[in-house]
Every structure is written in structure tokens, then in C-alpha cells.
Amino acid sequence: MNRNVRLLGVAMGLRLFGAAMVYPFLSLYFYHIAGLGYAVIGALILLVSVLPLAVSPFGGLITDRHGRRRIFLACLAGEAGAIFFLALSMYFGFVPGVLIFGALTGVAGSVAQPAIQAYVADMTDISQRTMAYTWIRVGFNAGFTAGVTIGGLLVGFLGYADTAFVTTAILASGVVFMFLMLEPSPYDLRLARGESPAEPAPAVRPGSMKDSIRGLVRDRTFLVLCAASLFSGLVYGHWGTTFVLFINTKLLVPYAVLGVALALNGLIVIFGQLPMTKLMTGRKHTFSAVLAVVLMGVAFIVLGGVSLVSGAALVAVFSFVVLLTIGENLGAIPSMTLASNVAPAAEIGNYNGVFGLFNGIGNSLSPLVGGLALAAFANPLAVWLVLALPCIPAILLYEWVGRRIPERANTV
């Protein structure tokens, strides 16, 4: 595997080690410190997500025109700065500041993500790409695992603000590490020399932004793939907010155990993603996506059903984590790779940005839907059955797309 891809995986782990100490506990900050209700928390998190969603396609467009490394380093530096001011807002109890800087943190991540996806695509061909993205995901989750474990402990002992200050230092270290160690991609180098950035090199530079958008809008198969990603994101997005609120406020699971549960998610990715990718090699990406959504739906039903049993809270929590994370490992294979595989050579950033937009819409709507469900239903099984309903359109759309994507692009 390319040295820079490995370095990027390590750097993403360092970055997530810091970020995971704050992000998974943000909804609990609103509940316990700000005293907000479930539906209001869901609405606020959706509000915080609107601006990052709006800029995600823009991130893809500018990374095709200004280079991968430059864009994501600038954005990750911006993310570290936004977290610092978020920590200050928490320290002074300024909830609007938490919302504003939470949104700006999301903006930086949304613009950076297409650049990271495109960087990996530059360094690999289609046959290597899935394994390269797997490495990035393993690094990402190694950092996440350490971060949520330590974050769960620090939030309980130090509070939210001091934990966020620690996060700032870790994120800043990650930015410095990437700046010093990571090389420009071949695309970046050709762009800097004024050559055609796509390879092979007939004149396939990105056209005007209008041309890029027009070409993408005409790609109906890709847009249906994006719609499928929206519905699957609506299912998986409950992991970060609805699940955390449910187990802490309904099942009364403490912070430290919550941190362990979230860390188990990361451990299953670290040790399970590579074998899962190898197991699925030679199969369709869309087949992997369908299996992922099915497992996520099963996880929701198990969580709701087992929660009805007195004294079985921990069984419900850890059963959910295991089932959902296996589904996540399956779903990560197409979500990391397919947009790059089906994109024209000079539009990889553009396609990843739009794909991220649709997936982000689903993830962003899920806290609101989850908050409304938690407020509306006392029965845990009813809550999670309702939240599992988007699995149905996701499966149908992935099946439709799977019959239309070229076999080479749709093969793991």
C-alpha cells in the first residue's frame, strides 16, 4: 500500500482520537447542562448540520480545482480552531456559541472529506482502492476507540469544557503531523505544474463549475445511489445521538459504560473491517450495502425488544453495538469507494462531495427524527421499529443501482 495512504490512516486516527472525546457526548451536554428536551436537542443538532451539508458539494468542486492536500490541511486546521472556541463556549455556558462553533467544525469536516476521499483515489487504482479506504477507516476507528473511552472518563471527571480543550491540542497535533509528513498526490503535482490533472492525460481538466454540476445532474444512476445513501444515513445516523440519549436517559447507562460501548464499536472496526473487506472481495458493492442496511434494521429491533426486559439494559446496549457495527463494516465498503469508482477522472472530488451531501442529509435528519420518536413513544420497541423504517427504501434503491453500475466499478 502507498506510504502516504498509510500515513493518512495514522493521521486520521490521531485526529479522531481528539474529536471523539467531544462529539459523541454533545447531545448529553445539551440534555444535562443546557436542560433541553429530546425533540429540541434533535432540532438543534439538525440546525447545526445545515451549513456543513450546504458546503459539502462545494468542497468537492474546489478540491478538483485547487488540490487535495492543500484543501484538507486548511480545513482540518479550521476544525481545530473551531473546537477551541466551542470549548470556550462550554466553559462560559454560552449555548449559542456551542451551536455556532459546532456548525463551523462540521463545515471544516464537510469540505475536507471529499479532498481526503479524492487523495486516496489519486494514490490507487480501482483494484486497490477498497483496501486503501479500509486502512483509512481502521485508522479512523482506532482513534475513535481511544477517544470515546478516554472522553467518557474525562467528561465524568473534568466536565465537558476541559475535555474539549484537551481535544483542541490533540487535533492541532494531528494537523501538524499531516503537514510535515504527507506528500502531495499525483493529481496535486500535475495541477501545480499546469498539466492535465486527470490520468491518463488527454484534456480532461475539470470544466467550469457549471459544467461539472450539469454532468453530475445527468448521471441518474449516481443520483439514485445518493438517494440510497440518504436513507441508509438516516438509519445509521441514530448511532451518534438517538442511541446515546436513549441508553443514558432511558436505560440510565452511565458515561463510563457509554464510553466503553462506543469504544467497542471502534474495536470491532479495527479488528473486523479488514477481514470483512477480504470476505466481500469479488462481490458487488451494492450487495454489501444491502446486507449492511438489513443488519442495522435488525440491531434496532433487538435494542428495542431487549430493552423491554427488566435488568437487561447492558445486554440491549452491547447487542446493538455488535450488530450495528458489523453492518457498519459492510456498509463502509461501498460508501468509501463507489463514488470514486463511478466518477469521471477529473470529477472525483465533485462526486464525493455530492455523495457526502446526500449521506449527510440522512445523518443530519436522524437526530430530529430520533428526538421526536423518543418524545412520542414510551415503548422502546415502538421507538426503534419506527426508526428502522428507512431501511426499506434504502434496500430497494441499492438493488436498483446494483443492476446498472458497470461490473468493474461495482466489484469490491
Secondary structure, 3 states (H helix, E strand, C coil): CCHHHHHHHHHHHHHHHHHCCCHHHHHHHHHHHCCCCHHHHHHHHHHHHHHHHHHHHHHHHHHHHHCHHHHHHHHHHHHHHHHHHHHHHHHCCCHHHHHHHHHHHHHHHHHHHHHHHHHHHHCCCHHHHHHHHHHHHHHHHHHHHHHHHHHHHHHHHHCHHHHHHHHHHHHHHHHHHHHHHCCCCHHHHHHHCCCCCCCCCCCCCCCCHHHHHHHHHCCHHHHHHHHHHHHHHHHHHHHCCHHHHHHHHHCCCCHHHHHHHHHHHHHHHHHHHHHHHHHHCCCEHHHHHHHHHHHHHHHHHHHHHHCCCCCCHHHHHHHHHHHHHHHHHHHHHHHHHHHHHHCCHHHHHHHHHHHHHHHHHHHHHHHHHHHHHHHHCCCHHHHHHHHHCCHHHHHHHHHHHHCCCCCCCCEC
